[in-house]
């Protein structure tokens, strides 16, 4: 189930990149068809889809994101 977070989208991504190290902008990724998070910037209305990418063993290896506009 997708979680909606109302926060500055750019700051949210900066924090994710600092924590996980690997964050990729992949506009047509299958991982984003059902994202883990949709970050909505309350000031601009900008939305960003965010999904965690993991290996078969369940270890998180990175984050995939794309802007909705």
N, C-alpha and C positions, 0 to 999 in steps of 0.2 A: 504494500500500500504506500502510495506517495505521500510524503510529509511536506506541507507548505511552511516555509520559514519566511517571516517578514523581517528582512535585514538588508543592509547595503550589500548588494550582490558581489561587487568587486572586493570588498573587505572579506566577505565570507570565503571567496575563492583564494585570496591571499593567505588566509588562515589555513585553509585546507592544503595549499601548496607547501606551506611551511611545515605542517604536521606530517603529511604523507610523502612529500618530496616529488612524487610523480603525479602530475595532473595534465591531462591531454584534452585539447578542444577537438572533438570529433563530431561534427554536425550530423552525420548520417549513421551514427553508430547504433547497432542493435541494442546496446546496453541502455540507450536513452529512450527506447520505445515505452518502457515503464520505469521512469527514473525513481531513485530513492528519495530525492528531494527536489522541490521546485522552490527556488529562492526568489522572493518578490521584494524589490526595492520599494519601500513605501513612498518615497519622494518622487522617483521617476516612473514607477510602474514597470521597470525593466524586470523581466523574468529570465531565470537561468535554470536549466535542467541539470541535475547532478546525479551521477550513479557511481557506486563503488565497483571496481573490477577485481575479481578474485580468481585464484587458481582452483583447480578441482579439489585441492586439499583444504580449501576454505581460507587460506592466507590472503589477506588484502594486499594487493600489489600496486594499486593506484586508483585514481579518480578520473572519470570521463565527464566532460560538461559541454554544454552549448547554450548560446543565448537564444531566447524565443522572440526577442525584439522589444 
